[in-house]
């Protein structure tokens, strides 16, 4: 009985650990990958700006940004990015770990794959809707240089949100949400693989708890299968 109470208390505080770990991991990854992130974003949106065709491939974009804007050019929009990614990931995993047992309870007669799909997609839907204004702000701040090299229309997250709201209306803060929701197919592939691999590896270890190396290997394999499935679907 005492063990069950202790486990329940541990589970009650789990969301806090998920939230904090998501924030920290998101912040570290954003800081390290900012040059890659802004390069990818610039490549994706350049054809709708005054700089159409400016970047001829990823490496060319990377070197062009550095030559024209310096090292700090890779961190334009960093404030928005450093807020958006950590908030999204900490929110997603906190919601996922809260929703998953409830989904398992109500769909206990269904396959666990369906349970994981429902849990991951519902968590992704909520997270996408709540953070979409931040994703929009991040993109606007990263690409404003493409419209006008002297453009400093968006200077901060709050100022950008206010500017979009006053000039384009509240609904403008949710531009691109439809495309984001289409991306839920990725979590629908990733999490069933990830969760079932955790069960499999734990069984292979005779019920022993998984260590950080196990989790890392499972995550990498699951992501690889997800990317492979996405490529096959696009062909």
N, C-alpha and C positions, 0 to 999 in steps of 0.2 A: 504493500500500500504506500509506504514511504517513498519507494523507488518511483512509483507511478506519479506521485505528487511532485517529486523532484523533476521528473521528465516533463510534466505538464508546465512547470515553472520555466524550464529551459526552453520549451517550445513557445511559450508566451513572449519570451525575450528574443526569440530568433529573428524576428523582423527587424529589430534594432541593429543586430549584427549584420544582417543582409543590407540594410540601408547604409550603414557606415562603410562596409567593405565595398559596396557599389560606388559610393561617392569617391572613396580613395582610389580604387582601381580605375574609375572613369577619369579622374583628374590626371593620374599618372600617364595613362594611355593617350589622352588628349594632348598633353604637353610633348610627349615623345613623337607623336604622329601628326602634329599640326602641319608640317610642311607637305606631307602626303595628302592630308585632308583638303587643304586649300587648293592644291594643284588639281586634285580630282574635281573639286567644285567648279573651279575656273574653266576646266575643260568641258564640263557638262553644260555650262550656261553661256559660253562665249558666242555661240551662233545667234543668240537673241540680243546681242549688244553691239556697240559700235566697234568692238574688237573682234568681230567674226573672222575666224581663220588665223588669229594671231598665234595660237599655240598649235604646233604641228606634232602632236604626240605628247606622251607623259614626260619623258626626259627633257624634251624641248621646253615644255611648260615650266618644269622645275628650274632649269637653268635661266630661262627668260625672266621669271619672277625674281630670281636672285640678282641678276645683272641690273634689272631696272629698279628694283625696290629694296635691294639689300637683304640681309638675313632677316631683318624685322618684317619684311614683306610676307614671310611665311607665317607670321603670327597676327596678320590683320584679321580682325574679328575674333581674336583669341578669347576676349572676355566672354563673348556670347558662347563660344565653343566650350570653354572651360566650365560654363554653367550648365549648358544644355546636355552634353554627354553624360556627366556624372548624375544629374538629376534623372535623366531618362533611364539609365541602367539601374540605379538604386531603386527607382520607383517600380520598374518592370519586375525585378527579382523579388522585391518585397511583396508586390501584388501576386506574383506567381506562386510564391511559397504560402501565401494566405489562401489563394483560390484553389490550389491543387488538392488539398485534403477534402475540401467541400465538394469539388467535382468528383473525386473518387467515391465519396459517400453517396452522391446522388446518381452516379453512373456505374455503380459497383457491378451491375449486370452486363456492362459493356466491356469491350477489350480495353486494356490499359493504353493502347496506342490512341484510341479515340479520346480517352480521358486526358492524355497529355496534349493532344491537339487542341481540345476545348480550353484547357487551362492556359496554355501558352498564347493562343489566339485572343482569348478574352483579356489576358493581361496586356498583350501588345496593343489591343484596341484602346483600352483605357489610357495606357501610357502615351500612345500616339496622339490621342485627342487632347490630353492635358498639356503635352509639351510642344504641340505643333507651332504655337506662336514663337516659342524659343528657337525652333529649327528654322523658321522663316527669318527671324532676326539674324541668326547666325549666317544664313546664306546672303542676305542683303548686305551685311557688313563685310563679308568676304569678297563680294563681286562688285561693289560700288566703284572700285578702281577701274573696272573695265568700261564703264559708261563715261567716266571723265577722270583723267589721271589726277586732277586737282580736286576731285569730289570728296567732300568730308561731310556729306549730308547726315550720315549715321555715325554718331560718336560714342554712344553707350547703349546698353540693352534697354534701359527704361526710356531713353530719349527716342530710340528707334521704334519701340512699341507705340509710344504716344504719337509719333509722326505718322506711322501706318494707320493708326486708329483715326486720327483727325483728317487725314487726306484721302483714305480709301474706305473707311468704315470698319466696324467690328468684324464683319465676315471676312475681310481681307487677311486677318490674322490666321485664318484657317486655309489659306491657299496652299495647295499641294497635299492636303490631307488625304485625298483620294488615292494619290500615288503611294503615300506612306502606308495606307491600309492594304494596298496590293502587296506590299512587302511582308505582310503577315504570313505569306506562304513559306517564307524562309524559316520562321520560328515553328511553323507547323511541321516542317521536315526535321529541323534540328533537335527539338526537345524530345520527341518520341525516341529518336536514336540515342540521344544522350541519357535519358532516364533508363531505357532498357539496357544500355551498356553498363550503367552503374549497377543494376540488378545482377547482370551476368557476371561482372568482375567480382562483385561481393560474394556471389555463390561459389566462384572459383577459389576464393580465399576462405571458404568455409564459414562465411558469415562475418569475417573480420571487417572492421570499419575501413573504408577507403582512405588512403593518405593523399597528400597534395599531388604527388607524382601520378597516382592513379587518376585523379580528377583532371589533371592537365592532359594526360594521354587520351582520356575519353573525350575531353572537349575538342582536342585537335582532330581526332578521328571523326567525331560527329560533324564538325565544321566542314571537313573535307568531303564527307558524303553529301552534306547539304549543298555545297558549291557544285559538286559533280552532278547532282540531280537538277540544279538550276540550269547548268550548261546544256544538259540533255533536253530539258524542256524548251530551251530557246532555239534548238536546232530544228 
